[in-house]
């Protein structure tokens, strides 16, 4: 679904990634982890086109998103959805209007049909009907994250990109969000690219883990394999007390 080769991203003299290779397979939830400054969110933003890399290639759903035609790029973008850490909802629009925004941009549908589809997406992520008419500022943090997910699902994407989806949520809300992602993945056949530092999420729903370190993809594989990796950060992250607590929950 996603193929990254030789990726180099930098901001001025600061190199974030160098010769980074990554594959994401159809139908999996891939958890992207790494220490602060390793470029987890930068990688996500680069794949979806918000950052331009200095070198390398990125193919999503078979399309060259860096060097393909403008039309090919637009067609591919319609096949993915993105939910950012802070939601990035339009503050002056209601939840329903936010979810309808991608439909207005990409689809030629009547207002009534877009409204019905928007309400369906909002229900799909577990928000109550009254939330449709609420502004983002009138929602709790957890509800805003679900509203952002509903917008990411607006065009029935094949891939969903999630940037720190449980950051700032209490443990109960975070666990409920993890359950939601797992249910949507199974029901809709989604492929999920998830940047996270939440060990509970990694153990609960991720099929594979990709660890960023030293400007590249250091290691990838099932979470059960991570404790065997002989690297100080990986050892500290996946064998520490929080990792053991997260594993016990599963």
matplotlib code that plots the C-alpha trace (Angstrom):
import matplotlib.pyplot as plt

x = [0.0, 2.9, 6.5, 9.2, 12.7, 15.9, 13.9, 15.9, 14.1, 15.7, 15.0, 17.9, 21.0, 19.0, 18.7, 15.7, 15.7, 18.5, 18.1, 14.9, 13.0, 9.6, 6.8, 3.2, 1.1, -2.6, -5.0, -2.4, -2.2, 1.4, 2.6, 5.4, 7.4, 10.7, 12.3, 11.6, 13.1, 13.2, 10.7, 7.7, 5.1, 7.5, 7.4, 3.6, 3.4, 6.0, 4.1, 0.8, 2.5, 2.8, 6.6, 8.7, 11.7, 15.2, 15.6, 13.9, 10.7, 7.2, 4.6, 1.1, -1.4, 1.0, 1.2, 4.3, 3.1, 6.3, 6.8, 3.4, 1.0, -1.2, -4.3, -2.7, -1.8, -5.3, -6.8, -4.5, -5.3, -9.0, -8.1, -6.6, -7.7, -5.7, -6.5, -3.9, -3.0, -5.0, -7.8, -7.2, -10.9, -12.2, -13.2, -16.0, -17.7, -19.9, -18.8, -21.2, -19.9, -16.3, -17.1, -18.8, -15.9, -13.9, -17.1, -17.7, -14.2, -14.0, -17.5, -20.3, -23.2, -26.4, -26.4, -28.9, -26.8, -23.6, -25.5, -26.8, -23.3, -21.8, -24.2, -23.4, -19.7, -20.3, -22.3, -19.7, -17.1, -19.4, -20.5, -24.1, -26.4, -26.4, -22.7, -23.4, -24.5, -21.7, -18.6, -15.2, -14.8, -18.0, -16.6, -14.4, -10.9, -12.0, -15.0, -12.9, -10.6, -13.5, -14.9, -11.5, -11.6, -15.1, -13.7, -10.8, -13.4, -15.5, -14.4, -14.3, -10.5, -8.3, -5.6, -6.0, -3.1, -3.3, -0.9, -0.8, -4.5, -4.7, -2.5, -4.2, -6.9, -7.6, -6.9, -10.6, -11.1, -7.8, -8.8, -12.2, -10.5, -8.1, -11.1, -12.8, -9.8, -9.6, -13.3, -13.1, -10.1, -11.9, -15.2, -13.9, -10.8, -8.6, -4.9, -3.8, -0.5, -0.4, 2.2, 2.1, 4.0, 1.1, 2.3, -1.2, -2.2, 0.8, -0.1, -3.9, -4.2, -0.9, 0.0, 3.6, 5.9, 8.4, 11.0, 12.6, 16.1, 19.4, 17.6, 16.3, 14.0, 16.0, 13.8, 10.3, 8.2, 5.6, 5.7, 6.7, 10.0, 10.9, 12.3, 14.8, 16.4, 19.8, 19.5, 19.4, 16.3, 14.3, 15.3, 14.3, 11.0, 9.8, 11.2, 10.6, 7.9, 5.3, 5.8, 5.3, 2.2, 0.8, 1.6, -0.2, -3.4, -3.5]
y = [0.0, 2.4, 2.0, 4.4, 4.1, 6.2, 9.0, 12.0, 14.8, 17.9, 21.4, 23.6, 21.9, 19.5, 16.1, 14.2, 11.1, 9.7, 6.6, 5.6, 2.6, 1.5, -0.8, -0.8, -3.8, -4.0, -4.4, -3.9, -1.4, -0.2, 1.6, 4.2, 4.8, 6.5, 8.9, 12.7, 14.3, 11.1, 12.4, 10.3, 13.0, 14.4, 11.0, 10.9, 14.5, 13.7, 10.7, 12.7, 15.6, 18.2, 18.1, 17.8, 15.4, 16.2, 12.8, 9.4, 7.9, 7.5, 5.2, 5.0, 2.6, 2.1, 5.8, 7.9, 10.7, 12.8, 12.7, 11.6, 13.9, 16.4, 14.3, 11.0, 12.8, 14.0, 10.6, 9.0, 11.6, 10.7, 7.2, 8.1, 10.0, 11.8, 12.6, 14.9, 15.0, 18.1, 17.2, 20.2, 20.7, 24.0, 25.9, 27.9, 24.8, 22.4, 18.7, 17.8, 20.6, 19.5, 15.9, 17.1, 19.4, 16.6, 15.6, 19.1, 19.3, 15.9, 14.6, 15.8, 14.9, 16.7, 18.5, 16.1, 13.0, 14.6, 15.4, 11.8, 10.4, 12.8, 11.8, 8.2, 8.7, 10.6, 7.7, 5.3, 6.7, 6.6, 10.2, 10.9, 12.6, 16.0, 16.4, 17.0, 20.6, 21.3, 23.4, 21.9, 24.2, 22.7, 19.2, 17.4, 16.3, 12.8, 13.8, 16.1, 13.2, 11.1, 14.0, 14.3, 10.5, 10.8, 13.5, 11.2, 8.5, 10.9, 9.6, 5.9, 5.7, 2.6, 4.1, 6.1, 8.1, 8.8, 11.2, 10.5, 9.5, 8.9, 11.8, 13.8, 11.2, 9.6, 5.8, 4.9, 7.2, 6.0, 2.4, 3.1, 4.8, 1.9, -0.4, 1.8, 1.8, -2.0, -2.3, 0.1, -1.7, -5.0, -3.7, -1.4, -3.3, -0.3, 0.0, 2.2, 4.1, 5.3, 7.5, 6.9, 6.7, 4.9, 1.4, 0.3, 1.1, -0.7, -3.9, -3.6, -3.0, -2.9, -5.8, -4.5, -1.9, 0.3, 2.0, 5.2, 5.9, 7.3, 9.0, 5.7, 2.8, 0.9, -2.2, -3.4, -6.4, -7.8, -6.2, -9.5, -9.2, -5.8, -6.9, -9.0, -6.0, -5.1, -1.3, 0.9, 2.9, -0.1, -2.1, 0.8, 1.3, -2.2, -3.9, -1.1, -1.1, 0.7, -1.9, -4.7, -3.0, -2.6, -6.2, -7.4, -5.6, -7.7]
z = [0.0, 0.8, -0.4, 0.7, -0.6, 0.1, 1.8, 2.9, 4.7, 6.1, 7.2, 6.4, 7.7, 10.0, 8.5, 9.9, 7.7, 5.6, 3.3, 5.1, 3.6, 4.6, 3.4, 4.6, 3.8, 2.9, 5.8, 8.6, 11.4, 11.4, 14.5, 14.0, 17.1, 18.0, 20.4, 20.4, 17.2, 15.2, 12.7, 13.2, 12.3, 9.7, 8.0, 8.0, 6.7, 4.0, 2.7, 2.5, 0.7, 3.4, 3.3, 0.2, 0.7, -0.4, -2.0, -2.3, -3.7, -2.2, -3.9, -2.4, -3.8, -6.7, -7.6, -7.5, -5.3, -5.7, -9.5, -10.9, -12.7, -10.8, -11.7, -10.5, -7.3, -6.8, -7.6, -5.0, -2.3, -2.5, -1.5, 1.9, 5.0, 7.6, 11.3, 12.9, 16.5, 17.3, 15.0, 12.6, 12.3, 10.8, 13.9, 12.3, 10.9, 12.7, 13.0, 10.1, 7.9, 8.7, 7.6, 4.5, 3.5, 1.6, -0.2, -1.4, -2.7, -4.4, -5.1, -7.2, -4.9, -3.8, -0.4, 0.9, 0.0, 1.5, 4.7, 5.0, 4.3, 6.8, 9.5, 8.7, 9.2, 12.4, 13.7, 12.5, 14.9, 17.9, 18.2, 19.1, 16.6, 18.6, 17.9, 14.2, 14.9, 17.4, 16.8, 17.6, 20.5, 22.1, 22.1, 24.5, 23.4, 22.8, 20.7, 18.6, 17.8, 16.8, 14.6, 12.9, 12.3, 10.8, 8.4, 7.5, 6.6, 4.5, 1.1, 2.1, 2.1, 1.8, 4.0, 7.2, 8.6, 12.4, 14.2, 17.9, 18.0, 21.8, 22.9, 25.6, 26.3, 29.6, 29.8, 29.3, 26.3, 24.8, 25.1, 23.6, 20.7, 20.2, 20.1, 17.5, 15.2, 15.5, 14.7, 11.7, 10.3, 10.4, 9.1, 6.4, 5.4, 6.3, 6.2, 9.2, 9.4, 13.0, 14.7, 18.4, 21.6, 23.4, 24.4, 25.2, 21.6, 20.2, 22.1, 21.5, 17.8, 15.9, 13.6, 13.1, 14.7, 12.8, 15.0, 13.8, 15.1, 13.7, 10.8, 9.4, 10.0, 12.6, 12.9, 12.0, 12.9, 15.4, 18.8, 20.3, 18.4, 19.7, 23.1, 21.2, 19.4, 20.8, 20.8, 23.9, 23.0, 21.8, 24.9, 27.2, 25.4, 25.0, 28.2, 30.7, 33.4, 31.2, 28.5, 30.9, 32.2, 28.7, 27.9, 31.0, 29.8, 26.7]

ax = plt.figure().add_subplot(projection="3d")
ax.plot(x, y, z, "-o")
ax.set_aspect("equal")
plt.show()
